Amino acid sequence: MRKTVISLGLFAAFLANAQSIKTTIDLVNVKDDKVAVTMEFPKMKSGDIKFHFPKTVPGTYSVDDYGRFVEGIKFYDNKGRELTYTKVNENTYSLKNAKDLTKVTYLVNDSFDDEIDNSKHKAVFSPSGTDIEQGKVYMVNTHGFIGYIDNMQDVPYQLIIQKPAGFYGTTALVDQDKSDATDTFTLANYAKVTDSPLMYTKPDYITFNAGGMDLVLGVYSPTGKYKAADFKDNLEKMVLAQKKFLGDMNTNKKYAIMLYLSGGDGPQIKGFGALEHHESTSVVLPEMMPKEAIDKTITDVVSHEFFHTVNPLKTHSEEIHYFDYADPKMSQHLWMYEGGTEYFANLFQIQEGLINKDEFLQRITEKITNSKNYDDTMPFTVMSKNILKDEYKDQYRNVYEKGTLLTMCLDIELRKLSNGEMGYRDMIRKLSQRFGENKPFKDDKLIDELVTVTGYPQVKDFYNKYIAGNQPTPYAEYLNMVGVEAKKKDTPPLFWFIKDPNQTGYNDKNNTFVFDESSALSPFAKSIGFKITDEIVALDGKTINVQNMQEFISYAKSIKEGQNVTVTILRKNGDKTDKIDLKGKAVLDKMTIESLQYKTNPTPAEQKLQNQWLTGKK
């Protein structure tokens, strides 16, 4: 009997493997920073086949065309003969009469090395990108390495990683072999493949349990400045607060964080942040950041990605549930998926005591200020549905600004309607109970579902005015309900390159000032033909570096209206970078600063609502 059971088990395992797509990624024999990938297929059901790499992946809202990083692709039949194919576009290959297709091989270039040159294609956001640094680190965002065949997305994948000696793979996946040379994973379908990033480095990781969830943090620090253990205390504190905030909305039993710190002689990276997955997140930050700044960013950014485990990963529309990697259809509801998640990432910190009342209000003030860089009358649903189109994509960053503020106002609206008994978090909990990971809602029916779960028709009025409509959201009116008032004042006239100097960044590779592409140019910058993608090298011959940065800023502050000014910049010009002097007369600009403060004497109703809002208690 025992022998029979074992034989049947072996047969079942063989059958399962025979019906899966065996995919091997070779991280050992890397040549010219390229990794070889081999995919072996079960018997084809159709003779006409389309093989794809993703155009876009869930959690990102840009056209990235991962197929452009692939070269040397070859398709083989069951006798080892090459099959002819037609390259349809950057991501898609078409094969006719290919019933005997059994294997495809190709080489993958990484996206990190391509980030600085965006003359032909916008750079891939780093946390959703790939990195191949032989002997150092391999960032394996699987959607950048593995393709799929139409109508075979639901076939299981057997993923085999051939890894360098002494390397460790940080991932939420469970290794199914005991070999030191390979890691083997079984994934239910292509969606699970793209949901499962890995980062291979020399071992530097910690594991611990927080709130019943097993967590692994793997760190790559190119100069060795940081170790995973450096971030344990802050991370553990954050996760415990998140688990408490979410309560029964979070059911994760494990979670992996891959923290890639860029610096040293590694690739020049500019897309700092994180990308969410059901059981993990990939994070990219500059190694030059002080530890306290990395801790704060982990609390802000990683918590945002973790809150995505609720929405949209486990509560979402059909567009996300049945995601089309080759021709993606976008949802109308980025206000909830990203705005609501960013709101949670800030709200939990005040409700769980990680920040104080004033810090929370300062964050809201910054969101209001930043939102003014975007079109305040553009319906969020329209922008969201069309976010991949050129005329809308520049508005995307507003999901983290106005999107957060919209959910804040909806939270306050719900609390006022319910006498403090219900807020935005309660609404999302009810929505997740009504739907869930395997039951998507219809995109154009979400507002009806929100009315159903809350019981308040007024939610639809709010939605039609401020989310689907073109009316600017009256933040002051809603904040007044919770005992907060807005004050405005003008700053003294100042000289700078963008309207809000606080949005200035520093490129330590080039010793230049850089700016977020969503920043508004100052009148002076516009007058001299400055572009938001230009990098500032010098001002009237005074260069920038870490040591003299304050001296540089002080000089800029001393410039008078109408003074002759020369700005030296770096500007991308195809495959090269030009160093250019731009000259003009200084234009000083003043900024209207809007600040929020708690009322000295709020009404009892305002104070009660404020307490409920900031504590989450009823």
Residue pairs with C-beta under 8 A, 6 or more apart in sequence:
16 156
16 186
17 158
18 42
19 42
19 155
19 156
20 42
20 155
20 156
20 157
20 158
20 186
21 39
21 40
21 41
21 42
21 152
21 155
21 156
21 157
21 158
22 39
22 40
22 157
22 158
22 160
23 37
23 38
23 39
23 40
23 146
23 157
23 158
23 159
23 160
23 193
24 37
24 38
24 39
24 160
24 161
24 162
25 35
25 36
25 37
25 140
25 145
25 146
25 159
25 160
25 161
25 162
26 35
26 36
26 37
26 38
26 162
27 35
27 138
27 140
27 161
27 162
27 163
27 164
27 167
27 200
28 162
28 163
28 164
28 181
29 36
29 162
30 132
30 134
31 107
33 109
33 110
33 113
33 132
33 133
33 134
34 71
34 107
34 108
34 109
34 132
35 107
35 108
35 132
35 138
35 145
36 105
36 106
36 107
36 108
37 105
37 106
37 107
37 108
37 145
37 146
38 103
38 104
38 105
39 103
39 104
39 105
39 146
39 147
40 102
40 103
41 101
41 102
41 103
41 104
41 149
41 152
42 155
43 99
44 98
44 99
44 100
44 101
45 151
45 152
46 99
46 151
47 96
47 97
47 98
47 99
48 94
48 95
48 96
48 97
48 98
49 94
49 95
49 98
49 101
49 149
49 150
50 88
50 92
50 93
50 94
50 95
50 149
50 150
50 326
51 75
51 85
51 92
51 93
51 95
51 104
51 147
51 148
51 149
51 150
52 67
52 91
52 92
52 93
52 147
52 148
52 149
52 150
52 325
52 326
53 65
53 66
53 67
53 70
53 91
53 92
53 143
53 147
54 64
54 66
54 67
54 91
54 143
54 194
54 325
54 326
55 63
55 64
55 65
55 66
55 67
55 90
55 91
55 325
55 326
55 327
55 328
56 62
56 63
56 64
56 325
56 328
56 388
57 64
57 66
57 128
57 143
57 194
57 325
58 194
58 195
58 320
58 323
59 128
59 275
59 276
59 277
59 308
60 125
60 128
60 275
61 330
61 334
61 387
61 388
61 393
61 396
62 122
62 125
62 388
62 393
62 396
63 122
63 388
64 122
64 124
64 125
64 128
65 90
65 91
65 121
66 91
66 111
66 124
66 143
66 144
67 89
67 90
67 91
67 92
67 147
68 90
68 91
68 121
69 108
69 109
69 110
69 111
69 114
69 130
69 144
70 106
70 107
70 108
70 109
70 147
71 106
71 107
71 109
72 105
72 106
72 107
73 85
73 93
73 104
73 105
73 106
74 82
74 104
74 105
74 106
75 82
75 83
75 85
75 93
75 95
75 98
75 101
75 103
75 104
76 82
76 83
76 101
76 102
76 103
76 104
76 105
77 83
77 98
77 100
77 101
77 102
78 100
78 102
79 100
83 95
83 98
83 101
84 95
85 93
85 94
85 95
86 93
86 94
86 95
87 93
87 94
88 94
91 326
92 326
95 101
104 147
108 130
108 132
108 144
108 145
109 132
110 129
110 130
110 131
110 132
110 139
110 144
110 267
111 123
111 124
111 129
111 130
111 131
111 144
112 126
112 129
112 130
112 131
112 139
112 266
112 267
112 269
113 267
114 121
114 123
114 124
115 123
115 124
115 126
115 129
115 267
115 268
115 269
115 270
115 271
116 123
116 268
116 270
117 572
117 575
118 572
119 572
119 573
119 574
119 575
123 270
123 271
124 130
124 144
124 271
125 271
125 273
125 275
126 260
126 262
126 269
126 270
126 271
126 272
126 273
126 284
127 141
127 271
127 273
127 274
127 275
127 281
127 282
127 283
127 284
128 141
128 143
128 144
128 275
128 282
129 139
129 141
129 144
129 271
130 139
130 140
130 141
130 144
130 145
131 137
131 138
131 139
131 260
131 267
132 138
133 266
133 267
135 164
136 201
136 220
136 222
136 266
137 199
137 200
137 201
137 220
137 222
137 260
138 167
138 198
138 199
138 200
138 201
139 197
139 199
139 258
139 260
139 282
140 161
140 197
140 198
140 199
140 200
141 197
141 275
141 282
142 159
142 193
142 194
142 196
142 197
142 198
143 193
143 194
143 325
146 157
146 159
146 190
146 193
146 194
148 190
148 193
148 325
150 326
152 190
153 189
153 190
153 191
154 189
154 190
155 189
155 190
156 186
156 187
156 188
156 189
157 186
157 187
157 189
157 190
157 192
157 193
158 184
158 185
158 186
158 187
159 173
159 184
159 185
159 186
159 187
159 193
159 196
160 182
160 183
160 184
160 185
161 169
161 182
161 183
161 184
161 185
161 198
161 200
162 181
162 182
163 169
163 181
163 182
163 183
163 200
164 200
165 180
165 181
166 202
166 203
167 200
167 201
167 202
167 203
168 200
168 201
168 202
168 203
168 204
168 205
168 218
169 175
169 183
169 198
169 199
169 200
170 198
170 199
170 200
170 201
170 205
170 216
170 217
170 218
170 256
170 257
170 258
171 185
171 196
171 197
171 198
171 199
171 256
171 258
171 280
172 196
172 216
172 254
172 255
172 256
172 277
172 279
172 280
173 185
173 187
173 196
173 198
174 185
175 183
175 184
175 185
176 184
176 185
176 186
177 183
177 184
185 196
187 193
187 196
190 325
191 323
194 325
195 277
195 278
195 279
196 277
196 279
196 280
197 258
197 275
197 277
197 280
197 282
198 258
199 218
199 220
199 258
199 260
199 282
201 218
201 219
201 220
204 218
204 219
204 220
204 221
204 227
204 228
205 216
205 217
205 218
205 219
205 228
206 216
206 217
206 228
206 229
206 232
207 214
207 215
207 216
207 217
208 214
208 215
208 232
208 236
209 215
210 236
210 239
210 240
210 243
211 239
211 240
211 243
211 244
212 243
212 253
213 239
213 243
213 250
213 252
213 253
213 254
213 255
214 253
214 254
214 255
215 235
215 239
215 254
215 255
215 256
215 257
216 254
216 255
216 256
216 257
217 228
217 231
217 232
217 235
217 256
217 257
217 259
218 228
218 256
218 257
218 258
218 259
219 226
219 227
219 228
219 231
219 259
219 261
220 259
220 260
220 261
221 227
221 261
221 263
221 287
222 261
222 262
222 263
222 264
222 265
222 266
222 287
223 263
223 264
223 287
225 261
225 263
225 287
226 261
226 287
226 291
226 294
228 259
230 291
231 259
231 291
231 294
231 295
231 298
234 295
234 298
234 299
235 257
235 298
235 302
237 354
238 298
238 299
238 302
238 303
238 354
239 255
239 306
241 348
241 349
241 352
241 353
241 354
242 250
242 303
242 306
242 307
242 348
242 352
243 250
244 352
245 344
245 347
245 348
245 351
245 352
245 425
245 616
246 307
246 310
247 429
248 429
249 310
249 428
249 429
249 432
250 309
250 310
252 278
252 279
252 309
254 279
255 279
255 280
255 281
255 306
256 279
256 280
256 281
257 280
257 281
257 283
257 302
258 280
258 281
258 282
258 283
259 283
259 285
259 298
260 282
260 283
260 284
260 285
261 284
261 285
261 286
261 287
261 294
262 268
262 269
262 284
262 285
262 286
262 287
263 286
263 287
263 288
263 508
264 287
268 507
268 509
269 284
269 286
270 507
270 514
271 284
272 284
272 285
272 286
273 283
273 284
273 301
274 281
274 282
274 283
274 284
274 301
274 302
274 304
274 305
275 281
275 282
275 305
276 304
276 305
276 306
276 308
276 309
276 313
277 313
278 309
278 313
278 314
281 302
281 305
281 306
283 298
283 301
283 302
283 305
285 294
285 297
286 508
288 508
289 297
299 349
299 354
300 345
300 346
301 345
303 344
303 345
303 348
303 349
304 341
304 342
304 344
304 345
307 341
307 344
307 345
307 348
308 337
308 341
310 341
310 344
310 428
310 432
311 336
311 337
311 340
311 341
311 428
311 432
312 320
312 331
312 333
312 336
312 337
313 437
314 432
314 436
314 437
315 428
315 431
315 432
315 435
315 436
315 437
315 441
316 331
316 337
316 435
316 440
316 441
317 331
317 332
317 333
317 440
317 441
317 442
317 443
317 446
318 440
318 441
318 442
318 443
319 328
319 329
319 330
319 331
319 443
320 331
320 440
321 440
322 440
328 388
330 384
330 385
330 386
330 387
330 388
331 337
331 384
331 385
331 443
332 381
332 382
332 384
332 385
332 443
332 444
332 446
332 468
333 381
333 384
333 443
333 446
334 380
334 383
334 384
334 387
334 396
334 399
334 403
335 380
335 381
335 384
335 399
335 403
335 406
335 407
335 467
336 407
336 446
338 399
338 400
338 403
339 380
339 399
339 400
339 402
339 403
339 404
339 405
339 406
339 407
340 403
340 407
340 424
340 428
342 399
342 400
342 403
342 404
343 403
343 404
343 407
343 408
343 411
343 424
344 425
346 360
346 363
346 364
346 404
347 411
347 425
347 616
348 354
349 355
349 360
350 356
350 357
350 359
350 360
350 614
351 614
351 615
351 616
355 363
357 598
357 614
360 614
361 484
361 596
361 597
361 598
362 596
364 405
364 408
364 479
364 596
365 594
365 595
365 596
367 400
367 401
367 402
367 404
367 405
368 401
368 405
368 475
368 594
368 596
369 500
369 593
369 594
370 401
370 500
370 503
371 398
371 401
371 402
371 405
373 398
373 401
373 499
373 500
373 518
373 519
373 520
374 395
374 397
374 398
374 401
374 402
374 518
375 395
376 402
376 472
376 473
377 470
377 471
377 472
378 392
378 395
378 470
379 467
379 468
379 469
379 470
380 399
380 402
380 403
380 406
380 467
380 468
381 467
381 468
382 392
382 468
383 392
383 395
383 396
383 398
384 399
386 392
387 393
387 395
387 396
394 517
394 518
397 516
397 518
398 518
402 473
405 473
405 475
406 466
406 467
406 473
407 424
408 424
408 478
409 462
409 466
409 473
409 475
409 478
410 424
410 427
410 459
410 462
411 423
411 424
411 425
411 613
412 478
412 479
412 481
412 482
412 609
412 613
413 458
413 459
413 462
413 478
414 422
414 423
414 424
414 426
414 427
414 454
414 456
414 459
415 421
415 422
415 423
415 609
415 612
415 613
416 481
416 609
417 456
417 458
418 456
420 608
420 609
420 612
420 618
421 618
422 454
423 612
423 613
423 616
425 616
427 450
427 453
427 454
430 453
430 454
431 441
431 449
431 450
431 453
434 449
434 452
434 453
435 441
435 449
441 449
447 459
447 460
447 463
447 464
447 468
448 460
450 459
450 460
450 463
451 457
451 459
451 460
465 471
466 472
466 473
475 486
476 485
476 486
479 485
479 486
479 596
480 606
481 606
481 609
482 606
482 609
482 610
482 613
483 598
483 599
483 602
483 603
483 606
483 607
483 609
483 610
484 596
484 597
484 598
484 599
484 610
485 596
485 597
485 599
486 594
486 595
486 596
487 594
487 595
487 596
487 597
488 592
488 593
488 594
488 595
489 592
489 593
489 595
490 590
490 591
490 592
490 593
491 590
491 591
491 592
491 593
492 590
493 561
493 588
493 589
493 590
494 501
494 557
494 588
494 589
494 590
494 591
495 524
495 556
495 557
495 559
495 565
495 586
495 587
495 588
495 589
496 504
496 522
496 524
496 556
496 589
497 504
497 513
497 515
497 521
497 522
497 524
497 525
497 530
497 536
497 567
498 504
498 515
498 519
498 520
498 521
498 522
498 525
498 532
499 519
499 520
499 521
499 522
499 589
499 591
500 519
500 520
500 591
503 515
503 516
503 519
504 513
504 514
504 515
505 513
505 514
505 515
505 516
506 512
506 513
506 514
506 544
506 546
506 549
507 513
507 514
507 535
508 546
510 535
510 537
510 570
511 537
511 543
511 544
511 545
511 546
512 535
512 536
512 537
512 544
512 570
513 535
513 536
513 544
514 535
514 536
515 532
516 532
517 532
517 533
519 532
521 530
521 532
522 587
522 589
523 587
523 589
524 565
524 584
524 586
524 587
524 588
524 589
527 584
527 585
527 587
528 567
528 582
528 583
528 584
529 582
530 567
530 569
530 582
531 571
533 571
533 572
534 569
534 570
534 571
535 569
535 570
535 571
536 544
536 567
536 568
536 569
537 543
537 544
537 568
537 569
537 570
537 579
538 544
538 567
538 568
539 552
539 555
539 556
539 565
539 566
539 567
539 568
540 555
540 565
540 566
541 566
541 568
542 551
542 552
542 555
543 552
544 552
559 565
559 586
559 588
560 586
560 588
561 586
561 587
561 588
562 585
562 586
563 585
563 586
564 583
564 584
564 585
564 586
565 583
565 584
565 585
565 586
566 581
566 582
566 583
567 581
567 582
567 583
568 579
568 580
568 581
568 582
569 579
569 580
569 581
569 582
570 577
570 578
570 579
570 580
571 577
571 578
571 580
572 578
598 610
599 606
602 610
611 617
612 618
